[in-house]
């Protein structure tokens, strides 16, 4: 048998020593912390479905979905819908949210026929054809968010819709105008309405909240927008954005259902407090939150956007941090963590990444 040459042995040893690091070494080097911001963007909507984190956002006049096992990293991404070339929803696609209801994914988004001025915004709904978040989606049309459902042409401006289930019923909450106007310099309010199904409102809209408190007002335009539902046991909260989205004073207020059995359609059954989460000297314009559990379900996290600078604009990025609960069951969001400050990764996330490397 021919013996290998010294050159062959040398090349083999060189390749072996320069090969990929052992898996055990890679897992040891995994970072256990991260720092904000996590990525560019605005109006962040993240939800947890089983072991997956589904992140939904608008881009290039369409809607994109990411699916990942990790909270702090986007995963596989797919554009699930592009605005049509004509029609009521051909432009200005804003703030989509995706919800899994009765075996389908539903996306609620705002869009308009043109803008600026942004006076045409209405809310539309998409429905997945299967339970796969990357399946095809069908356009279920525009929701009627006005005062007279018998007259579709009387529809009224509506953005930032979210939905939630309570006591076996489905409800929608959104930001809208009291009546249709010809200027987008119009005050915004929160409305609530029961849903017949995930793509049909029933009854009539109810005015739930107006920007009337001192911490909701004081700038050029009074706004209530970006409502998001947070539950703690049988307690129900709506955390919403107020002040102006383009200013550093943008902040979060909160409505609390006064009793688990109280009718959500009665505004008197909601208690308003605020601000419950706002910027500081290092983080500006804290807005449009969403909430998820850590991978191991032991921690609560708030996902939010903030302004990149103090100038009036919509240049924003996405951040996340854990929050706690007060003794009375209300959320305690603390203060936004400054950019670059290391935060422990969501509990269970490092273990998931280790398992991904081993596999």
SULPEGI-V506840 format. One record per pair of residues at least 6 apart in sequence whose C-alpha atoms are under 7 Angstrom apart, sorted by the first residue. I is the first residue (numbers start at 1). J is the second residue. D is the distance in whole Angstrom. If there is no record, write none. Layout:
i=[I & I]
j=[J & J]
d=[D & D]
This chain:
i=[23 & 23 & 27 & 32 & 32 & 32 & 33 & 33 & 33 & 33 & 34 & 34 & 34 & 34 & 35 & 35 & 35 & 35 & 35 & 36 & 36 & 36 & 36 & 37 & 37 & 37 & 37 & 38 & 38 & 38 & 39 & 39 & 40 & 40 & 40 & 41 & 41 & 41 & 42 & 42 & 42 & 42 & 43 & 43 & 43 & 44 & 44 & 44 & 44 & 44 & 44 & 44 & 44 & 45 & 45 & 45 & 45 & 45 & 46 & 46 & 46 & 46 & 46 & 46 & 47 & 47 & 47 & 47 & 48 & 48 & 51 & 51 & 52 & 52 & 52 & 53 & 53 & 53 & 53 & 53 & 54 & 54 & 54 & 54 & 55 & 55 & 55 & 56 & 56 & 56 & 56 & 56 & 56 & 57 & 57 & 57 & 57 & 57 & 58 & 58 & 58 & 58 & 58 & 61 & 61 & 61 & 61 & 61 & 62 & 62 & 62 & 62 & 62 & 63 & 63 & 63 & 63 & 64 & 64 & 64 & 64 & 65 & 65 & 65 & 65 & 66 & 66 & 66 & 66 & 66 & 67 & 67 & 67 & 67 & 68 & 68 & 68 & 70 & 78 & 80 & 80 & 80 & 83 & 83 & 83 & 84 & 87 & 88 & 88 & 89 & 89 & 89 & 90 & 90 & 91 & 91 & 91 & 91 & 92 & 92 & 92 & 92 & 93 & 93 & 93 & 94 & 94 & 94 & 95 & 95 & 95 & 96 & 96 & 96 & 97 & 97 & 97 & 97 & 98 & 98 & 98 & 98 & 99 & 99 & 99 & 100 & 103 & 104 & 104 & 104 & 104 & 104 & 105 & 105 & 105 & 105 & 106 & 106 & 106 & 106 & 107 & 107 & 107 & 108 & 108 & 108 & 108 & 108 & 109 & 109 & 109 & 109 & 109 & 110 & 110 & 110 & 110 & 110 & 110 & 111 & 111 & 111 & 112 & 112 & 112 & 113 & 114 & 117 & 117 & 118 & 119 & 119 & 119 & 120 & 121 & 121 & 121 & 122 & 122 & 122 & 123 & 123 & 123 & 123 & 124 & 124 & 124 & 125 & 125 & 125 & 125 & 125 & 126 & 126 & 126 & 126 & 127 & 127 & 127 & 127 & 128 & 128 & 128 & 128 & 129 & 129 & 129 & 140 & 143 & 144 & 144 & 145 & 145 & 145 & 145 & 146 & 146 & 146 & 147 & 147 & 148 & 156 & 156 & 156 & 157 & 157 & 157 & 158 & 158 & 158 & 159 & 159 & 159 & 160 & 160 & 160 & 160 & 160 & 161 & 161 & 161 & 161 & 162 & 162 & 162 & 162 & 162 & 163 & 163 & 163 & 163 & 164 & 164 & 164 & 164 & 165 & 170 & 170 & 171 & 171 & 171 & 171 & 172 & 172 & 172 & 172 & 173 & 173 & 173 & 173 & 173 & 174 & 174 & 174 & 174 & 175 & 175 & 175 & 175 & 175 & 175 & 175 & 176 & 176 & 176 & 176 & 177 & 177 & 177 & 185 & 187 & 187 & 187 & 188 & 188 & 188 & 188 & 189 & 189 & 189 & 189 & 189 & 189 & 190 & 190 & 190 & 190 & 190 & 190 & 191 & 191 & 191 & 191 & 192 & 192 & 192 & 192 & 192 & 193 & 193 & 193 & 193 & 193 & 194 & 194 & 194 & 195 & 195 & 196 & 206 & 208 & 210 & 211 & 211 & 211 & 211 & 215 & 216 & 216 & 216 & 217 & 219 & 221 & 222 & 223 & 223 & 223 & 224 & 224 & 224 & 225 & 225 & 225 & 226 & 226 & 226 & 227 & 227 & 227 & 227 & 228 & 228 & 228 & 228 & 228 & 229 & 229 & 229 & 230 & 230 & 230 & 231 & 232 & 234 & 235 & 236 & 236 & 237 & 237 & 237 & 237 & 238 & 238 & 238 & 239 & 239 & 239 & 239 & 240 & 240 & 240 & 240 & 241 & 241 & 241 & 241 & 241 & 241 & 242 & 242 & 242 & 242 & 243 & 243 & 243 & 244 & 246 & 246 & 246 & 247 & 247 & 247 & 248 & 248 & 248 & 248 & 249 & 250 & 250 & 250 & 251 & 251 & 251 & 251 & 251 & 251 & 251 & 252 & 252 & 252 & 252 & 252 & 252 & 253 & 253 & 253 & 253 & 254 & 254 & 254 & 254 & 255 & 255 & 255 & 255 & 256 & 256 & 256 & 257 & 257 & 257 & 258 & 258 & 258 & 262 & 263 & 277 & 277 & 277 & 278 & 279 & 279 & 279 & 282 & 283 & 283 & 283 & 284 & 284 & 284 & 284 & 285 & 285 & 286 & 286 & 286 & 287 & 287 & 287 & 288 & 288 & 289 & 289 & 289 & 290 & 290 & 290 & 291 & 291 & 291 & 292 & 292 & 292 & 293 & 293 & 293 & 294 & 294 & 294 & 294 & 294 & 295 & 295 & 295 & 295 & 296 & 296 & 298 & 299 & 299 & 300 & 300 & 301 & 301 & 301 & 301 & 302 & 302 & 302 & 302 & 303 & 303 & 303 & 304 & 304 & 304 & 305 & 305 & 305 & 305 & 306 & 306 & 306 & 307 & 307 & 307 & 307 & 308 & 308 & 308 & 323 & 323 & 323 & 324 & 324 & 324 & 325 & 325 & 326]
j=[357 & 358 & 354 & 344 & 345 & 350 & 342 & 343 & 344 & 345 & 342 & 343 & 344 & 345 & 339 & 340 & 341 & 342 & 343 & 319 & 320 & 339 & 340 & 317 & 318 & 319 & 339 & 72 & 318 & 319 & 317 & 318 & 316 & 317 & 318 & 316 & 317 & 318 & 305 & 316 & 317 & 318 & 95 & 288 & 305 & 57 & 288 & 289 & 290 & 303 & 304 & 305 & 318 & 55 & 56 & 57 & 97 & 290 & 53 & 54 & 55 & 56 & 290 & 292 & 53 & 54 & 55 & 292 & 54 & 292 & 69 & 295 & 67 & 68 & 69 & 67 & 68 & 69 & 70 & 71 & 65 & 66 & 67 & 68 & 65 & 66 & 67 & 64 & 65 & 66 & 96 & 97 & 98 & 63 & 64 & 65 & 95 & 96 & 64 & 93 & 94 & 95 & 96 & 82 & 83 & 91 & 92 & 93 & 79 & 81 & 82 & 83 & 93 & 79 & 80 & 81 & 82 & 77 & 78 & 79 & 80 & 77 & 78 & 79 & 80 & 74 & 75 & 76 & 77 & 78 & 74 & 75 & 76 & 77 & 74 & 75 & 76 & 349 & 134 & 134 & 136 & 137 & 89 & 90 & 91 & 90 & 113 & 112 & 113 & 111 & 112 & 113 & 112 & 113 & 111 & 112 & 113 & 114 & 111 & 112 & 114 & 115 & 109 & 110 & 111 & 109 & 110 & 111 & 109 & 110 & 160 & 107 & 108 & 109 & 107 & 108 & 109 & 162 & 105 & 106 & 107 & 108 & 105 & 106 & 107 & 106 & 131 & 127 & 128 & 129 & 130 & 131 & 127 & 128 & 131 & 133 & 125 & 126 & 127 & 128 & 125 & 126 & 127 & 123 & 124 & 125 & 126 & 161 & 123 & 124 & 125 & 160 & 161 & 121 & 122 & 123 & 124 & 159 & 160 & 121 & 122 & 123 & 120 & 121 & 122 & 120 & 120 & 183 & 184 & 184 & 182 & 183 & 184 & 157 & 157 & 158 & 159 & 157 & 158 & 159 & 142 & 143 & 158 & 159 & 141 & 142 & 143 & 139 & 140 & 141 & 142 & 199 & 137 & 138 & 139 & 140 & 137 & 138 & 139 & 140 & 135 & 136 & 137 & 138 & 135 & 136 & 137 & 199 & 200 & 152 & 155 & 155 & 156 & 158 & 205 & 154 & 155 & 156 & 204 & 205 & 154 & 177 & 179 & 180 & 176 & 177 & 180 & 174 & 175 & 176 & 174 & 175 & 176 & 174 & 175 & 225 & 226 & 227 & 172 & 173 & 174 & 175 & 172 & 173 & 174 & 227 & 228 & 170 & 171 & 172 & 173 & 170 & 171 & 172 & 229 & 171 & 194 & 195 & 192 & 193 & 194 & 195 & 192 & 193 & 194 & 195 & 190 & 191 & 192 & 193 & 227 & 190 & 191 & 192 & 227 & 188 & 189 & 190 & 191 & 224 & 225 & 226 & 188 & 189 & 190 & 191 & 187 & 188 & 189 & 221 & 221 & 222 & 223 & 222 & 223 & 224 & 225 & 209 & 210 & 211 & 223 & 224 & 225 & 207 & 208 & 209 & 210 & 224 & 225 & 205 & 206 & 207 & 208 & 205 & 206 & 207 & 208 & 265 & 201 & 204 & 205 & 206 & 265 & 201 & 202 & 203 & 201 & 202 & 202 & 265 & 267 & 224 & 217 & 222 & 223 & 224 & 275 & 222 & 242 & 243 & 243 & 243 & 244 & 243 & 242 & 243 & 244 & 240 & 241 & 242 & 240 & 241 & 242 & 240 & 241 & 288 & 238 & 239 & 240 & 241 & 238 & 239 & 240 & 289 & 290 & 237 & 238 & 239 & 236 & 237 & 238 & 237 & 329 & 260 & 260 & 256 & 257 & 254 & 255 & 256 & 257 & 254 & 255 & 256 & 252 & 253 & 254 & 255 & 252 & 253 & 254 & 288 & 250 & 251 & 252 & 253 & 287 & 288 & 250 & 251 & 252 & 253 & 249 & 250 & 251 & 250 & 312 & 313 & 314 & 285 & 312 & 313 & 284 & 285 & 307 & 310 & 285 & 285 & 286 & 287 & 275 & 277 & 278 & 279 & 285 & 286 & 287 & 274 & 275 & 276 & 277 & 278 & 287 & 273 & 274 & 275 & 276 & 272 & 273 & 274 & 276 & 270 & 271 & 272 & 273 & 270 & 271 & 272 & 269 & 270 & 271 & 269 & 270 & 271 & 269 & 269 & 333 & 334 & 335 & 286 & 285 & 286 & 336 & 338 & 306 & 336 & 338 & 306 & 307 & 309 & 310 & 306 & 307 & 304 & 305 & 306 & 304 & 305 & 306 & 304 & 305 & 302 & 303 & 304 & 302 & 303 & 304 & 301 & 302 & 303 & 300 & 301 & 302 & 299 & 300 & 301 & 300 & 301 & 346 & 347 & 348 & 346 & 347 & 348 & 349 & 347 & 348 & 347 & 322 & 347 & 322 & 323 & 320 & 321 & 322 & 323 & 320 & 321 & 322 & 323 & 319 & 320 & 321 & 318 & 319 & 320 & 316 & 317 & 318 & 319 & 316 & 317 & 318 & 314 & 315 & 316 & 317 & 315 & 316 & 317 & 332 & 333 & 334 & 331 & 332 & 333 & 331 & 332 & 332]
d=[7 & 6 & 6 & 6 & 6 & 6 & 6 & 5 & 4 & 5 & 5 & 5 & 6 & 6 & 7 & 5 & 5 & 5 & 6 & 5 & 7 & 5 & 6 & 6 & 6 & 5 & 6 & 7 & 6 & 6 & 6 & 5 & 7 & 4 & 6 & 6 & 5 & 6 & 5 & 6 & 6 & 6 & 5 & 5 & 6 & 7 & 7 & 7 & 7 & 7 & 6 & 7 & 7 & 6 & 6 & 7 & 6 & 6 & 7 & 6 & 4 & 7 & 6 & 7 & 6 & 5 & 7 & 6 & 6 & 6 & 6 & 7 & 6 & 6 & 5 & 6 & 5 & 6 & 7 & 6 & 7 & 6 & 5 & 7 & 6 & 5 & 7 & 6 & 5 & 6 & 6 & 6 & 6 & 6 & 5 & 7 & 7 & 6 & 6 & 6 & 6 & 7 & 7 & 6 & 6 & 7 & 7 & 6 & 7 & 6 & 4 & 6 & 7 & 6 & 6 & 5 & 6 & 7 & 6 & 4 & 6 & 6 & 6 & 6 & 7 & 6 & 6 & 5 & 4 & 7 & 7 & 5 & 5 & 7 & 6 & 4 & 7 & 6 & 7 & 7 & 7 & 7 & 6 & 5 & 7 & 5 & 6 & 5 & 5 & 5 & 5 & 5 & 6 & 5 & 6 & 5 & 5 & 5 & 5 & 6 & 7 & 7 & 7 & 6 & 4 & 6 & 5 & 6 & 6 & 7 & 6 & 6 & 5 & 4 & 5 & 5 & 7 & 7 & 6 & 5 & 4 & 7 & 6 & 5 & 6 & 6 & 5 & 7 & 6 & 7 & 6 & 5 & 6 & 5 & 7 & 6 & 7 & 6 & 5 & 7 & 6 & 5 & 7 & 7 & 6 & 5 & 7 & 6 & 6 & 5 & 7 & 7 & 7 & 6 & 5 & 4 & 6 & 5 & 7 & 5 & 6 & 7 & 5 & 4 & 6 & 6 & 7 & 7 & 6 & 6 & 6 & 6 & 5 & 6 & 5 & 6 & 7 & 5 & 5 & 6 & 6 & 6 & 6 & 6 & 6 & 4 & 6 & 6 & 5 & 6 & 7 & 6 & 6 & 6 & 5 & 5 & 5 & 5 & 7 & 7 & 6 & 6 & 4 & 6 & 6 & 6 & 6 & 7 & 7 & 7 & 6 & 6 & 6 & 7 & 7 & 6 & 5 & 5 & 6 & 7 & 7 & 7 & 6 & 5 & 6 & 6 & 6 & 7 & 6 & 4 & 6 & 5 & 6 & 5 & 6 & 7 & 5 & 7 & 7 & 6 & 4 & 7 & 6 & 5 & 6 & 7 & 6 & 7 & 6 & 4 & 6 & 6 & 5 & 7 & 7 & 6 & 6 & 5 & 7 & 6 & 4 & 5 & 6 & 5 & 6 & 7 & 7 & 6 & 4 & 7 & 7 & 6 & 6 & 7 & 7 & 6 & 5 & 5 & 6 & 7 & 5 & 7 & 5 & 5 & 6 & 7 & 7 & 5 & 6 & 7 & 6 & 5 & 6 & 7 & 5 & 5 & 7 & 6 & 5 & 7 & 7 & 5 & 7 & 6 & 5 & 5 & 7 & 6 & 7 & 6 & 5 & 5 & 5 & 6 & 5 & 7 & 6 & 7 & 7 & 6 & 5 & 6 & 7 & 6 & 6 & 7 & 4 & 5 & 5 & 7 & 5 & 6 & 6 & 6 & 6 & 6 & 7 & 7 & 6 & 5 & 6 & 7 & 6 & 6 & 5 & 5 & 7 & 7 & 6 & 5 & 6 & 5 & 6 & 5 & 5 & 5 & 6 & 6 & 4 & 7 & 5 & 5 & 6 & 7 & 6 & 6 & 5 & 6 & 6 & 5 & 6 & 6 & 7 & 6 & 6 & 6 & 6 & 7 & 6 & 5 & 6 & 6 & 5 & 6 & 6 & 6 & 4 & 6 & 5 & 5 & 6 & 7 & 7 & 6 & 5 & 6 & 6 & 6 & 6 & 6 & 6 & 7 & 6 & 5 & 7 & 5 & 5 & 5 & 5 & 6 & 5 & 7 & 5 & 4 & 7 & 6 & 5 & 4 & 6 & 6 & 7 & 6 & 5 & 7 & 6 & 5 & 6 & 7 & 5 & 6 & 5 & 6 & 7 & 6 & 5 & 5 & 6 & 6 & 5 & 6 & 7 & 6 & 5 & 5 & 7 & 5 & 5 & 7 & 6 & 5 & 6 & 6 & 6 & 6 & 6 & 7 & 6 & 7 & 7 & 6 & 6 & 5 & 6 & 6 & 7 & 6 & 6 & 6 & 5 & 7 & 7 & 5 & 5 & 7 & 6 & 5 & 6 & 5 & 6 & 6 & 6 & 6 & 5 & 4 & 6 & 5 & 7 & 6 & 5 & 6 & 6 & 5 & 7 & 6 & 5 & 6 & 6 & 7 & 5 & 6 & 7 & 7 & 6 & 5 & 6 & 6 & 5 & 7 & 7 & 7 & 6 & 6 & 7 & 6 & 4 & 6 & 6 & 6 & 6 & 7 & 6 & 4 & 7 & 6 & 5 & 6 & 6 & 5 & 4 & 6 & 5 & 6 & 7 & 7 & 6 & 4 & 7 & 6 & 5 & 7 & 6 & 5 & 7 & 6 & 5 & 7 & 5 & 5 & 6]
